[in-house]
Amino acid sequence: MTVPLLAGRPALRVAAAARVGPLAEGAELPTVPGFVASAFNPLVRETVRRCLGEPGERNPLVGPYADTTAVVLATVAGDATTSDLASQKLVSGRVHNPLLFLQSVTTSILGHLTIEYGLTGPVSCLAAVDGIADEALDAAELLLIDDDIDQVLVIAAELAANPRTAAAFAHLTATGGTALPPRGDLAVALLLRAADAAGEPAPDEPGEQQADFGHLAALAGRTDRARNALGATR
């Protein structure tokens, strides 16, 4: 049984899903034109590709829903690699790479993906120090109340902690926060629809690898029994 998070809001079903990482073997990801240095953006793009399949008008998950697909990206630390690299260049007095400024805006990769897949629905990015998985699902439920939205692509991504983000996560834990980084780079993509639409019910539990998935465990667990546009590849 699928239970709404709040009364009057639609329960969710997973129409397609994918997970990339953490600690995946052969995890070299295709580069993304216009993005450099960081694994964050290739990780997001590859996870979406595995969830939705290749872009194109004949894609059954995207083609009929180009105007009615919303996109939500959820992350706690975001593209920490780019943030650190840009900061290091700034304090050392070196010339900024303009691509780093582009990448410092987390929604930049969403802009790339919406162009690639022809999606024109609303796009948003959210962060939270507690309950990022619940925040992402809440956002999807709220979007699906809108009659003009048929499905929501929820993407959650987190890079393995570097010294700065490890210190930040430790501070959050010490002050009562629950956000824990995954053990390696991790992204999850879930294509969600209202429960009365086609799709598989989402499992409620994250499974046995919660420590590997960190605060994305609840979302990562929902990929285990969902359809994947590229078959068994996760």
PALO-734683 format. One line per 5 residues: number of its first residue (from 1); for each residue x, y, z of N, C-alpha, C, O. Coordinates in steps of 0.2 Angstrom, whole numbers. Each point is the difference from the previous one (the first is absolute). Last residue first. Layout:
<pts>
NUM> X,Y,Z,X,Y,Z,X,Y,Z,X,Y,Z ~ ...
</pts>
This chain:
<pts>
234> 113,-1,-66,-1,5,5,5,5,1,0,5,4 ~ -10,-25,-22,5,5,1,-3,5,6,-5,3,-1 ~ -8,-21,-11,3,-1,7,5,5,2,2,0,6 ~ -18,8,-25,1,-6,3,3,-1,6,-2,4,5 ~ -3,17,-16,5,-3,-3,1,-7,3,6,-3,1
229> -23,17,7,-1,1,-7,6,-4,-4,-1,-2,-6 ~ -10,-5,30,5,4,-3,0,0,-7,0,-5,-4 ~ -18,-1,26,3,-1,-7,6,5,-1,0,5,3 ~ -4,-13,22,-3,4,-5,2,-2,-7,6,-2,0 ~ 1,-5,23,-6,-4,-3,-3,3,-5,-6,-2,-3
224> 25,12,15,1,-7,0,-5,-4,-4,2,-5,-3 ~ -1,29,9,3,-2,-7,0,-8,-1,0,-2,-5 ~ -5,15,26,-6,0,-5,2,-2,-7,-4,-1,-4 ~ 20,4,22,-4,-6,1,-6,-1,-5,-2,-5,-2 ~ 15,25,3,4,-5,-3,-4,-7,0,0,-4,-5
219> -8,23,17,-1,0,-7,3,-5,-4,-3,-3,-5 ~ 6,4,28,-7,-1,-1,-1,0,-7,-5,-3,-3 ~ 27,8,10,-2,-7,0,-7,-1,-1,-2,-5,-4 ~ 17,25,5,-4,-2,-6,-3,-7,0,-2,-2,-5 ~ 17,12,22,-6,3,1,-5,-1,-7,-6,2,0
214> 26,-19,2,-1,6,4,-7,2,0,-5,-4,1 ~ 15,-16,-12,-4,5,-3,0,7,4,-2,5,-3 ~ 13,-25,10,3,2,-6,-3,6,-3,3,4,-3 ~ -12,-14,22,6,3,2,4,3,-6,3,5,0 ~ -23,-18,-2,-2,7,2,7,3,1,0,6,-1
209> -7,-28,-9,6,3,-1,-1,8,2,3,4,-3 ~ -20,-23,4,6,-1,4,6,4,-1,5,0,4 ~ -31,8,-10,4,-6,0,6,-1,4,0,4,5 ~ -19,14,-7,6,0,-4,4,-6,-1,5,0,-4 ~ -33,3,8,6,-1,3,6,1,-4,0,-2,-6
204> -23,2,-2,1,5,6,6,0,3,2,5,3 ~ -10,-10,-30,2,-3,7,1,5,5,2,6,-1 ~ -17,-1,-21,6,1,3,1,-4,7,-4,1,4 ~ -12,-7,-26,0,3,6,7,0,3,4,-4,-1 ~ -8,6,-26,0,-5,6,0,3,7,3,5,0
199> -15,3,-25,6,0,4,0,-5,5,-5,-3,2 ~ -14,19,-16,4,-6,-1,7,1,3,3,5,1 ~ -23,8,10,3,0,-7,4,-6,0,1,-4,5 ~ -12,11,15,-5,-3,-5,3,0,-7,-4,-2,-4 ~ 16,11,22,0,-7,1,-6,-3,-4,1,-6,-2
194> 15,27,-5,-5,-1,5,-2,-7,0,1,-4,-5 ~ 23,9,-3,-6,2,-2,-5,-1,5,1,-4,5 ~ 28,5,-10,-6,-1,4,-6,3,-3,-1,5,-3 ~ 28,-13,-1,-6,3,-4,-6,-2,4,-2,-5,0 ~ 28,7,8,-6,-3,1,-5,4,-4,-1,6,0
189> 29,-10,5,-5,4,-4,-6,-4,1,0,-7,-1 ~ 26,10,14,-6,-3,-1,-5,4,-4,-1,6,1 ~ 29,-8,7,-6,4,-3,-5,-5,-1,1,-6,-2 ~ 26,9,14,-7,-4,-1,-5,5,-3,-1,6,2 ~ 29,-11,6,-4,4,-4,-7,-4,-1,0,-5,-2
184> 11,-3,23,3,1,-6,-5,5,-4,-5,1,3 ~ 0,-8,19,7,-3,0,4,2,-7,6,-1,0 ~ -27,17,9,1,-7,-2,7,-2,0,4,4,1 ~ -13,14,17,1,0,-7,1,-8,-2,1,-4,4 ~ -18,16,14,7,-4,0,1,-1,-7,-4,-2,-4
179> -14,17,21,3,-1,-7,7,-3,0,4,2,4 ~ -20,5,15,0,-7,-2,3,-1,-7,1,-6,-2 ~ 1,25,24,-2,-1,-6,1,-8,-2,3,-4,3 ~ 3,16,18,-6,-3,-1,-3,-2,-7,-5,-2,0 ~ 27,12,8,-5,5,1,-7,-3,-1,-5,3,0
174> 25,-15,-5,1,2,7,-6,5,2,-1,0,6 ~ 1,-8,-29,-1,-5,5,1,2,7,-5,-2,5 ~ 11,18,-21,-8,-2,0,-2,-5,5,-4,0,3 ~ 27,4,-7,-3,5,4,-7,-1,0,-4,1,6 ~ 16,-15,-19,1,-2,7,-3,6,4,-3,-2,6
169> 2,5,-29,-5,-5,2,1,-2,8,-5,-2,3 ~ 20,17,-13,-7,3,1,-5,-5,2,-4,1,4 ~ 27,-8,-8,-1,4,6,-7,3,1,-2,1,6 ~ 6,-13,-25,0,-4,5,0,4,7,-4,-2,4 ~ 6,14,-24,-7,-3,1,0,-5,6,-5,0,3
164> 27,9,-9,-5,5,2,-7,-2,1,-3,1,6 ~ 20,-17,-14,1,3,7,-5,5,2,-2,0,6 ~ -9,-15,-23,7,2,0,2,3,7,-5,0,4 ~ -15,-19,-13,2,6,4,8,1,-1,4,-4,0 ~ -20,-6,-19,3,-3,6,3,6,4,2,5,-3
159> -23,2,-12,7,-3,-1,3,-3,7,-2,2,5 ~ -24,1,-14,4,2,5,7,-3,-2,1,-6,-2 ~ -29,9,-7,7,-1,-1,4,2,5,-1,6,3 ~ -25,-11,-14,3,1,7,7,-1,-2,2,-6,-2 ~ -26,11,-12,7,-2,0,3,2,6,-1,5,3
154> -25,-9,-15,4,2,6,7,-3,-1,1,-6,-1 ~ -23,12,-16,7,-3,1,4,2,6,2,6,0 ~ -30,-7,-6,6,4,2,6,-5,0,0,-5,3 ~ -26,7,-16,5,-4,3,6,5,3,0,6,-3 ~ -21,2,-7,-1,-7,0,5,-4,4,-2,-6,2
149> -9,33,-3,6,-5,1,-2,-7,1,-4,-2,4 ~ -11,21,-6,4,0,-6,6,-4,1,5,0,-5 ~ -21,3,22,-3,-4,-5,4,0,-7,0,-4,-4 ~ 8,6,31,-1,4,-6,-3,-4,-6,4,-5,-2 ~ 4,-5,22,-6,3,1,-3,4,-6,-5,0,-2
144> 27,-9,4,-5,-4,-4,-7,2,2,-4,-3,-3 ~ 23,13,13,0,2,-7,-5,-4,-4,-4,2,-4 ~ 8,-6,27,-3,6,-1,-1,2,-7,-5,3,-2 ~ 16,-23,8,-7,0,1,-4,6,-1,-5,1,-3 ~ 29,-1,1,-3,-4,-5,-8,0,1,-4,1,-5
139> 17,8,22,0,4,-6,-3,-3,-6,-4,3,-3 ~ 7,-16,22,-5,5,2,-1,5,-6,-5,1,-2 ~ 23,-17,1,-7,-3,-1,-5,5,1,-5,0,-3 ~ 26,8,8,0,-2,-7,-7,-3,-2,-3,2,-5 ~ 8,1,28,-1,7,-3,-1,-1,-8,-4,3,-3
134> 10,-22,16,-7,2,1,-1,7,-3,-6,1,-3 ~ 28,-8,2,-4,-5,-4,-8,2,1,-3,0,-5 ~ 19,12,18,1,2,-7,-5,-5,-4,-3,3,-5 ~ 7,0,30,-5,-2,-3,0,2,-8,-6,1,-2 ~ 21,14,16,-4,-6,3,-5,-2,-5,-3,4,-3
129> 17,14,-2,5,-3,4,-3,-7,4,3,-4,2 ~ -9,16,-27,-2,-1,6,5,-3,5,3,-5,-3 ~ -10,16,-24,5,-3,4,-3,0,7,-4,5,2 ~ -4,-3,-30,-1,1,7,6,-3,4,3,-5,-2 ~ -13,14,-24,5,-3,3,-1,1,8,-1,6,1
124> -14,-6,-27,2,3,7,5,-4,3,2,-6,-2 ~ -19,11,-22,6,-3,3,2,3,6,-1,6,1 ~ -22,-10,-19,3,4,5,7,-4,3,0,-6,0 ~ -8,0,-25,-4,1,6,4,4,5,6,1,-1 ~ 0,-9,-22,-2,7,2,-4,1,6,-2,6,1
119> 20,-24,-16,-5,1,6,-1,7,1,5,4,0 ~ 10,-18,-16,-5,4,-2,-6,1,5,-6,1,-2 ~ 29,-12,3,-6,-4,-1,-6,4,-2,-6,-3,0 ~ 27,14,2,1,-6,-4,-6,-5,0,-1,-3,-6 ~ 0,24,18,1,1,-7,1,-7,-4,-3,-1,-5
114> 1,0,28,-6,2,-3,0,2,-7,-4,-2,-4 ~ 24,-3,16,-4,-6,-1,-7,2,-3,-2,-4,-4 ~ 18,21,9,2,-4,-5,-4,-6,-2,-2,-1,-5 ~ -4,15,24,-1,3,-7,3,-4,-6,-4,0,-5 ~ 8,-8,27,-7,-1,-2,-1,4,-6,-4,-3,-5
109> 25,6,14,-1,-7,-4,-7,-1,-1,-1,-4,-5 ~ 5,24,16,3,0,-6,0,-7,-4,-2,0,-6 ~ -5,6,29,-5,-1,-5,3,0,-7,-4,-1,-5 ~ 17,6,25,-1,-7,-1,-5,-1,-5,0,-6,-3 ~ 19,24,4,-7,0,1,-3,-7,-1,0,-2,-6
104> 23,6,3,-2,1,7,-7,1,2,-3,0,5 ~ 13,-3,-27,-2,-6,4,-1,1,7,-3,-4,3 ~ 8,22,-17,-6,-3,-3,-1,-6,4,-6,-1,2 ~ 26,12,3,-6,4,2,-7,-3,-2,-4,-1,4 ~ 24,-9,-12,-1,-2,7,-6,5,3,-3,-3,5
99> 11,6,-27,-4,-6,0,-2,-2,8,-5,-3,1 ~ 20,21,-7,-7,2,0,-5,-6,0,-6,0,2 ~ 31,3,9,-3,-3,-6,-8,1,0,-3,-2,5 ~ 22,18,7,-5,-4,1,-2,-3,-7,1,3,-5 ~ 24,5,14,-6,2,-4,-6,-5,0,2,-6,0
94> 15,9,21,0,-2,-7,-6,2,-3,-5,2,3 ~ 12,1,21,1,6,-5,0,-2,-7,1,4,-5 ~ -5,-17,26,7,0,-2,1,6,-6,6,1,-2 ~ -27,-5,13,4,2,5,8,0,-2,4,3,3 ~ -22,-10,-19,-1,7,3,5,2,5,3,5,-1
89> -3,-27,-8,3,5,-5,-1,7,3,4,4,-2 ~ -13,-21,15,7,0,0,3,4,-5,5,4,1 ~ -28,-6,0,2,3,6,8,1,0,3,5,2 ~ -14,-18,-19,-1,7,-1,3,4,6,3,6,-1 ~ -3,-29,3,5,2,-5,-1,8,-2,5,3,0
84> -20,-13,15,7,0,3,5,2,-5,4,4,2 ~ -27,-7,-9,1,5,5,7,1,3,2,6,1 ~ -7,-24,-16,1,7,-4,0,6,5,4,4,-1 ~ -6,-26,10,6,0,-4,1,7,-3,5,3,1 ~ -26,-9,10,6,3,5,6,0,-4,5,4,2
79> -31,-4,-8,7,-2,-4,6,3,4,2,5,-1 ~ -24,-11,16,1,3,-7,6,-2,-4,3,-5,2 ~ -13,1,21,7,3,-1,0,3,-7,5,4,-1 ~ -25,-15,7,2,3,6,6,5,-1,0,6,1 ~ -21,-14,-18,7,-2,2,1,4,6,-3,6,1
74> -16,-11,-22,1,0,7,7,-2,2,3,-5,-2 ~ -20,13,-20,6,-2,2,1,1,7,0,6,2 ~ -21,-8,-21,2,2,7,7,-3,1,1,-6,-1 ~ -21,11,-20,7,-3,2,2,3,6,-1,6,1 ~ -23,-11,-18,4,4,5,6,-3,2,1,-6,0
69> -19,3,-22,5,-3,5,3,5,4,4,5,-3 ~ -20,-2,-16,-3,-2,7,5,-3,4,-3,-4,5 ~ 7,10,-28,-2,6,3,-3,-1,7,-1,5,4 ~ 10,-23,-17,5,5,0,-2,6,4,4,3,3 ~ -14,-26,-7,-1,4,6,5,6,0,2,2,5
64> -4,-21,-22,-7,3,1,-1,5,6,-5,3,1 ~ 28,-12,-6,-4,3,-6,-7,2,1,-1,6,-2 ~ 15,-18,19,1,7,-1,-4,3,-5,-3,5,1 ~ 4,-28,4,-1,3,7,1,7,0,-2,4,4 ~ 4,-18,-24,-7,-1,3,-1,4,7,-5,2,2
59> 21,4,-24,1,-3,7,-7,0,3,-3,5,1 ~ 7,4,-23,-3,-7,1,1,-3,7,-2,-5,1 ~ 12,27,-8,-8,0,0,-3,-7,1,-6,0,2 ~ 30,5,9,-3,0,-7,-7,0,1,-3,-2,5 ~ 27,-5,11,-5,5,-2,-3,-1,-7,4,-3,-4
54> 4,-17,20,3,5,-5,-5,5,-1,-6,-2,-1 ~ 2,-11,23,2,-2,-6,3,6,-4,0,5,2 ~ -8,-5,21,-5,2,-5,2,-3,-6,-5,-1,-5 ~ 18,-4,24,-7,0,2,-4,1,-5,-5,-4,-1 ~ 28,6,-3,-2,-7,2,-7,-1,2,-3,-5,-1
49> 11,27,-3,0,-4,-6,-2,-8,1,-4,-2,-4 ~ 8,17,22,-7,1,-3,0,-4,-7,-6,-2,-1 ~ 26,0,13,-6,-3,4,-6,2,-3,-5,-5,-1 ~ 24,15,-8,0,-7,-1,-6,-4,3,-3,-4,-2 ~ 6,28,6,-2,-2,-7,0,-7,-1,-5,-3,-3
44> 13,10,24,-7,2,-1,-2,-2,-7,-6,-4,0 ~ 29,1,4,-4,-4,4,-8,1,-1,-3,-5,0 ~ 18,20,-10,0,-6,-4,-4,-6,4,-3,-4,-3 ~ 6,25,15,-4,1,-6,0,-7,-4,-6,-2,-2 ~ 20,3,21,-7,1,2,-4,0,-6,-5,-4,0
39> 30,2,1,-4,-6,-1,-8,1,1,-4,-4,-2 ~ 24,23,-5,-4,-3,6,-4,-6,-3,-2,0,-6 ~ 17,14,-8,4,-1,6,-4,-5,5,3,-3,4 ~ -16,17,-24,7,-3,0,1,-1,8,-3,2,4 ~ -17,4,-25,1,-1,7,7,-4,1,2,-4,-4
34> -12,9,-18,0,6,4,1,0,7,-1,5,4 ~ -6,-27,-17,2,6,-3,-1,6,4,-6,1,2 ~ 9,-25,9,-6,4,-2,3,6,-4,4,4,4 ~ 6,-31,0,0,8,1,-6,3,-2,-3,-2,-4 ~ 4,-24,12,1,4,-6,0,8,2,-4,2,4
29> 12,-21,14,-6,3,-3,1,4,-6,6,3,-1 ~ 5,-24,17,2,6,-4,-6,2,-4,-3,-4,-3 ~ 6,-15,19,-5,6,1,2,6,-4,-3,5,1 ~ 9,-30,4,0,2,-6,-4,7,-1,-4,0,-4 ~ -2,-12,26,6,-2,-5,-1,3,-7,-6,0,-2
24> -4,11,25,-2,-4,-5,7,-2,-4,4,4,-1 ~ -11,9,22,6,-5,0,-1,-5,-6,1,-5,0 ~ -24,18,7,7,2,1,5,-6,-1,-2,-6,0 ~ -13,11,-18,4,1,6,-4,-3,6,-5,-2,-1 ~ -10,9,-17,7,-1,-2,4,1,6,0,6,3
19> -27,-12,-11,4,2,5,7,-1,-2,2,-5,-3 ~ -30,7,-6,7,-2,-1,4,2,6,-2,5,3 ~ -26,-8,-14,5,2,6,7,-2,-3,1,-5,-3 ~ -30,8,-3,6,-2,-2,5,3,5,-1,4,3 ~ -22,-3,1,0,-2,-6,6,-3,-3,0,-4,-5
14> -11,7,30,6,1,-3,-1,-3,-7,-1,-6,-1 ~ -17,18,18,2,-6,-2,6,1,-5,1,5,-3 ~ -16,8,25,5,0,-6,1,-7,-2,0,-5,4 ~ -21,20,8,5,-5,1,4,-1,-6,-2,2,-6 ~ -11,22,11,0,-7,-4,5,-4,3,6,2,1
9> -20,16,14,6,0,-5,0,-7,-3,-1,-5,3 ~ -14,11,14,-2,4,-5,5,0,-6,-1,4,-5 ~ 9,-10,30,-6,-1,-3,-2,5,-5,2,6,0 ~ 23,-14,4,-5,5,3,-6,-1,-3,-1,-2,-6 ~ 17,-13,0,4,3,6,-5,5,4,1,0,6
4> -10,-22,-20,2,7,-1,3,2,7,-1,-2,5 ~ 1,-24,-12,-3,5,4,2,7,-2,6,1,0 ~ -8,-28,-11,4,7,0,-4,5,4,-6,1,-2 ~ 8,-30,2,-4,6,0,4,6,0,5,0,4
</pts>
